[in-house]
């Protein structure tokens, strides 16, 4: 098919000439390399108006000139977070016009630049990116057997009432204070539960509740009494432990514990939750917990614990087997964020 969206005048003239020679529209479409529908429309327009070109269109002309149109596009490309009303103010100042933010949004939609909620990702310094790249390159060709040895771990917070994410409501004009359209909040007593858990390719591991703010001593207690017994009973002797670079994870007493137990710790790049597959398990648990309304924090933890027990071995296998793809994605994005 041709690249131009609209038929050129000489193309329409050729379609009419071929039609007058009793050619079918299918034959004409093959000759001029256009769709059959476009050929029919060109013929019917000529039959009705006797013209090969489009008739002048009715309606008010656009306020934006081609120059302003290009300027709007450049301003948005330069700063994707720039609001339409700010662009409109600059265009009006430069051209002594009165275009609205709505017009700017329409022009940007012509370039497929529509307003969307941005994804939230950790800030990556050049050092973070280098370390992410180094990790990805070092582990890109690890096999399922290699990743089978890794025990992934992490902490996560669960809120008792609602969540920290943005919520939306569908309402009509004048219904902003209607009971069904108001998100109820509490000033005190909302509460949350912090939990620690681990998993491997063989399935989910133990999950435990964290009391108060976790520090290096409470983390050491989890490692000694929860993680290590599970690893010794369910992992190979040469298992590899993974945790991130949180200060309590890299404390001197924690490193000394790893040395005393002769444990191998997987070097982990900072600011890399997208590489850690346990984040996907947290997402599954949080979606499950959102469907319940626990009356207190103990009931919330019970709900989390139950949801964790429903994690299947197949889910764990799929997440661990995605590690080579995650590493490839990091390399392809030059150390920047991935879709995971």
C-alpha positions as CSV (number, residue, x, y, z in Angstrom):
1,X,0.0,0.0,0.0
2,X,1.1,3.6,-0.5
3,X,2.6,5.6,2.3
4,X,0.3,8.7,1.9
5,X,-2.9,8.7,3.9
6,X,-4.9,10.6,1.3
7,X,-5.0,9.8,-2.4
8,X,-3.1,12.2,-4.6
9,X,-4.8,14.1,-7.4
10,X,-3.0,12.1,-10.2
11,X,-3.9,8.8,-8.4
12,X,-7.6,9.8,-8.4
13,X,-7.4,10.7,-12.1
14,X,-5.8,7.3,-12.9
15,X,-8.6,5.5,-10.9
16,X,-11.3,7.3,-12.8
17,X,-9.6,6.6,-16.1
18,X,-9.3,2.9,-15.3
19,X,-12.9,2.8,-14.1
20,X,-14.1,4.3,-17.4
21,X,-12.3,1.4,-19.1
22,X,-14.7,-1.0,-17.2
23,X,-12.0,-2.2,-14.8
24,X,-13.3,-3.6,-11.5
25,X,-12.3,-1.9,-8.3
26,X,-10.3,-4.9,-7.3
27,X,-8.3,-4.7,-10.5
28,X,-7.9,-0.9,-10.0
29,X,-6.7,-1.4,-6.4
30,X,-4.0,-3.8,-7.6
31,X,-2.8,-1.4,-10.3
32,X,-2.6,1.8,-8.3
33,X,-1.5,0.0,-5.1
34,X,-4.3,1.4,-3.0
35,X,-7.1,-0.2,-1.1
36,X,-10.4,-1.1,-2.8
37,X,-12.3,1.2,-0.5
38,X,-10.1,4.2,-1.4
39,X,-10.6,3.5,-5.1
40,X,-14.4,3.4,-4.6
41,X,-14.4,6.6,-2.7
42,X,-12.3,8.3,-5.4
43,X,-14.7,7.2,-8.1
44,X,-17.8,8.2,-6.2
45,X,-16.4,11.6,-5.4
46,X,-15.6,12.2,-9.1
47,X,-19.0,10.9,-10.1
48,X,-20.7,13.3,-7.7
49,X,-18.5,16.5,-8.1
50,X,-16.6,16.0,-11.3
51,X,-13.4,16.9,-9.5
52,X,-10.2,15.0,-8.7
53,X,-9.3,17.1,-5.6
54,X,-11.1,17.4,-2.3
55,X,-13.6,20.1,-1.9
56,X,-12.9,23.0,0.5
57,X,-13.8,22.0,4.1
58,X,-16.3,24.0,6.1
59,X,-15.7,25.1,9.7
60,X,-13.6,27.5,11.6
61,X,-9.8,27.3,10.8
62,X,-7.4,26.2,13.5
63,X,-6.0,28.8,15.9
64,X,-2.6,27.0,15.8
65,X,-0.4,27.6,12.8
66,X,2.0,24.9,11.5
67,X,4.8,26.8,13.3
68,X,2.9,26.9,16.6
69,X,2.1,23.2,16.1
70,X,5.7,22.3,15.8
71,X,6.6,24.5,18.8
72,X,4.1,22.8,21.0
73,X,5.5,19.4,20.0
74,X,9.1,20.5,20.7
75,X,8.2,21.9,24.2
76,X,6.5,18.7,25.2
77,X,9.3,16.5,23.9
78,X,11.9,18.6,25.8
79,X,10.0,18.1,29.1
80,X,7.5,15.3,29.2
81,X,6.2,16.4,32.6
82,X,5.4,19.9,31.4
83,X,1.7,20.7,31.8
84,X,-0.5,21.8,28.8
85,X,-1.5,25.1,30.5
86,X,2.2,26.0,30.9
87,X,2.8,25.3,27.2
88,X,-0.3,27.3,26.3
89,X,1.1,30.3,28.3
90,X,4.4,30.2,26.5
91,X,2.8,29.8,23.0
92,X,0.5,32.8,23.7
93,X,3.4,34.9,24.9
94,X,5.5,34.1,21.9
95,X,2.7,34.5,19.3
96,X,0.3,37.0,20.9
97,X,-2.5,34.6,20.7
98,X,-5.2,33.1,23.1
99,X,-5.1,29.4,22.7
100,X,-6.2,27.2,25.6
101,X,-4.7,24.2,27.4
102,X,-7.4,22.1,25.7
103,X,-6.1,23.1,22.3
104,X,-2.6,22.2,23.3
105,X,-3.7,18.8,24.5
106,X,-5.4,18.1,21.2
107,X,-2.4,19.1,19.2
108,X,-0.2,16.8,21.4
109,X,-2.6,14.0,20.9
110,X,-1.9,14.2,17.1
111,X,1.6,13.2,18.1
112,X,0.3,10.4,20.4
113,X,1.5,12.4,23.4
114,X,-1.4,11.7,25.9
115,X,-1.4,12.4,29.6
116,X,-0.8,9.3,31.6
117,X,0.1,8.4,35.2
118,X,3.9,7.9,35.2
119,X,5.5,4.7,36.5
120,X,7.4,5.2,39.8
121,X,11.0,3.8,39.7
122,X,14.0,4.3,42.0
123,X,16.4,7.1,41.2
124,X,19.5,5.6,39.5
125,X,22.9,7.2,39.7
126,X,25.6,6.4,37.2
127,X,27.2,4.2,39.9
128,X,23.9,2.3,40.4
129,X,23.6,1.8,36.6
130,X,27.2,0.5,36.3
131,X,26.6,-2.0,39.1
132,X,23.3,-3.1,37.6
133,X,25.0,-3.7,34.3
134,X,27.9,-5.6,35.9
135,X,25.4,-7.8,37.8
136,X,23.3,-8.5,34.6
137,X,26.4,-9.3,32.5
138,X,27.8,-11.6,35.2
139,X,24.5,-13.6,35.6
140,X,23.0,-13.4,32.1
141,X,23.9,-16.9,31.3
142,X,23.1,-18.6,34.6
143,X,21.0,-21.6,34.0
144,X,17.9,-22.8,36.0
145,X,20.3,-25.1,38.0
146,X,22.4,-22.0,38.9
147,X,19.4,-20.0,40.1
148,X,18.0,-23.1,41.9
149,X,20.6,-22.5,44.5
150,X,19.5,-18.9,45.2
151,X,17.3,-18.1,48.2
152,X,15.7,-14.7,47.6
153,X,14.5,-12.6,50.5
154,X,13.0,-9.2,51.3
155,X,10.7,-7.2,53.7
156,X,7.4,-5.6,52.8
157,X,4.9,-3.3,54.4
158,X,1.1,-4.0,54.4
159,X,-1.4,-1.3,55.4
160,X,-4.5,-2.2,57.4
161,X,-6.8,0.4,55.9
162,X,-6.6,1.3,52.2
163,X,-3.1,1.6,50.7
164,X,-0.5,4.2,49.8
165,X,-1.3,4.1,46.0
166,X,-3.5,6.6,44.1
167,X,-7.2,5.8,44.0
168,X,-9.8,6.9,41.5
169,X,-13.6,7.3,41.8
170,X,-16.2,7.6,39.0
171,X,-18.6,10.4,39.8
172,X,-20.9,13.0,38.2
173,X,-20.7,16.7,38.5
174,X,-21.8,17.8,42.0
175,X,-21.2,14.4,43.6
176,X,-17.8,15.1,45.1
177,X,-19.2,14.9,48.7
178,X,-21.6,12.0,48.1
179,X,-21.0,9.1,50.5
180,X,-20.3,6.7,47.7
181,X,-17.7,9.0,46.2
182,X,-15.6,9.9,49.3
183,X,-12.5,8.0,50.3
184,X,-12.7,7.7,54.1
185,X,-9.4,8.1,56.0
186,X,-8.3,7.9,59.6
187,X,-5.9,10.3,61.3
188,X,-4.7,7.7,63.8
189,X,-4.9,4.0,64.2
190,X,-4.5,3.0,60.6
191,X,-1.5,0.8,61.2
192,X,0.5,-1.5,59.1
193,X,2.4,-4.8,59.4
194,X,6.0,-5.4,58.2
195,X,6.9,-8.9,57.2
196,X,10.0,-10.8,56.0
197,X,9.9,-13.8,53.7
198,X,12.0,-15.8,51.3
199,X,11.5,-18.1,48.4
200,X,13.4,-20.2,45.9
201,X,12.7,-22.1,42.7
202,X,11.5,-25.0,44.9
203,X,8.7,-22.9,46.3
204,X,7.8,-20.3,49.0
205,X,9.9,-20.3,52.2
206,X,8.9,-19.1,55.6
207,X,7.3,-15.8,56.4
208,X,7.5,-14.0,59.7
209,X,6.2,-10.8,61.2
210,X,8.5,-7.9,62.1
211,X,7.8,-6.2,65.4
212,X,8.3,-2.5,65.3
213,X,11.1,-1.0,63.3
214,X,13.5,-3.7,62.1
215,X,17.2,-3.2,62.9
216,X,20.3,-5.3,62.5
217,X,19.7,-7.3,65.7
218,X,16.1,-8.2,64.8
219,X,17.3,-9.1,61.3
220,X,20.0,-11.3,62.8
221,X,17.4,-13.1,64.8
222,X,15.4,-13.7,61.6
223,X,18.5,-15.1,59.8
224,X,19.4,-17.4,62.7
225,X,16.0,-18.7,63.7
226,X,14.0,-18.6,60.4
227,X,16.1,-18.4,57.3
228,X,19.0,-20.7,58.2
229,X,16.9,-23.7,59.5
230,X,14.8,-23.5,56.4
231,X,17.8,-23.3,54.1
232,X,19.6,-26.2,55.7
233,X,16.5,-28.4,55.4
234,X,15.3,-27.4,51.9
235,X,18.3,-26.0,50.0
236,X,21.5,-27.5,48.8
237,X,24.7,-27.3,50.9
238,X,26.1,-24.7,48.6
239,X,23.0,-22.5,48.5
240,X,23.4,-18.7,47.8
241,X,21.5,-16.2,49.9
242,X,20.2,-13.0,48.4
243,X,19.2,-9.7,50.2
244,X,19.4,-6.1,49.1
245,X,21.8,-3.4,50.3
246,X,19.7,-2.0,53.1
247,X,22.0,-0.8,55.9
248,X,20.7,-3.5,58.3
249,X,21.5,-6.1,55.7
250,X,25.1,-4.9,55.3
251,X,25.8,-4.3,59.0
252,X,29.1,-5.6,60.4
253,X,27.4,-8.2,62.7
254,X,25.4,-9.5,59.7
255,X,28.5,-9.9,57.5
256,X,30.3,-11.6,60.4
257,X,27.3,-14.0,60.7
258,X,27.6,-15.0,57.1
259,X,31.3,-15.6,57.4
260,X,30.8,-17.8,60.6
261,X,28.2,-19.9,58.8
262,X,30.3,-20.1,55.7
263,X,27.4,-18.7,53.6
264,X,27.7,-17.3,50.1
265,X,25.8,-14.0,49.6
266,X,24.8,-13.0,46.1
267,X,26.3,-9.5,45.3
268,X,23.3,-7.3,44.8
269,X,23.1,-3.9,43.0
270,X,21.4,-1.1,44.9
271,X,18.1,0.4,43.7
272,X,17.2,-2.8,41.8
273,X,13.8,-4.1,43.0
274,X,12.9,-4.8,39.4
275,X,15.5,-7.5,39.3
276,X,14.4,-9.2,42.5
277,X,11.5,-11.6,41.6
278,X,10.2,-11.6,45.2
279,X,8.7,-8.2,44.4
280,X,6.3,-10.0,42.1
281,X,5.2,-12.2,45.0
282,X,4.6,-9.2,47.2
283,X,2.4,-7.7,44.5
284,X,0.4,-11.0,44.4
285,X,0.0,-11.0,48.2
286,X,-1.1,-7.3,48.3
287,X,-3.7,-7.8,45.6
288,X,-5.1,-10.7,47.7
289,X,-5.1,-8.8,51.0
290,X,-6.8,-5.8,49.4
291,X,-10.0,-7.9,49.1
292,X,-10.2,-8.3,52.9
293,X,-11.0,-5.8,55.7
294,X,-9.0,-6.9,58.7
295,X,-10.3,-5.5,62.0
296,X,-6.8,-5.3,63.6
297,X,-3.2,-5.9,62.8
298,X,-3.2,-9.5,64.1
299,X,-6.0,-10.3,61.6
300,X,-4.1,-8.5,58.9
301,X,-1.0,-10.6,59.5
302,X,-3.1,-13.7,59.5
303,X,-4.5,-12.7,56.1
304,X,-1.0,-12.1,54.8
305,X,0.2,-15.5,56.1
306,X,-2.7,-17.3,54.5
307,X,-2.1,-15.6,51.2
308,X,1.6,-16.5,51.3
309,X,0.7,-20.1,51.9
310,X,-1.3,-20.1,48.6
311,X,1.8,-19.2,46.5
312,X,2.5,-22.3,44.3
313,X,5.7,-23.9,43.3
314,X,4.9,-23.2,39.6
315,X,4.6,-19.5,40.3
316,X,8.0,-19.6,42.0
317,X,9.6,-21.5,39.1
318,X,8.3,-19.0,36.5
319,X,9.7,-16.1,38.5
320,X,13.1,-17.6,39.0
321,X,13.2,-18.7,35.3
322,X,12.7,-15.0,34.4
323,X,16.0,-14.0,35.8
324,X,18.0,-14.4,32.5
325,X,15.4,-12.2,30.8
326,X,15.6,-9.6,33.5
327,X,19.4,-9.5,33.1
328,X,19.0,-9.2,29.4
329,X,16.6,-6.3,29.8
330,X,19.0,-4.5,32.1
331,X,21.8,-4.8,29.5
332,X,19.5,-3.7,26.7
333,X,18.4,-0.6,28.7
334,X,22.1,0.2,29.5
335,X,21.5,-0.2,33.2
336,X,18.2,1.7,33.4
337,X,14.9,0.3,34.7
338,X,13.1,-2.7,33.2
339,X,9.4,-3.6,32.8
340,X,9.6,-6.1,35.7
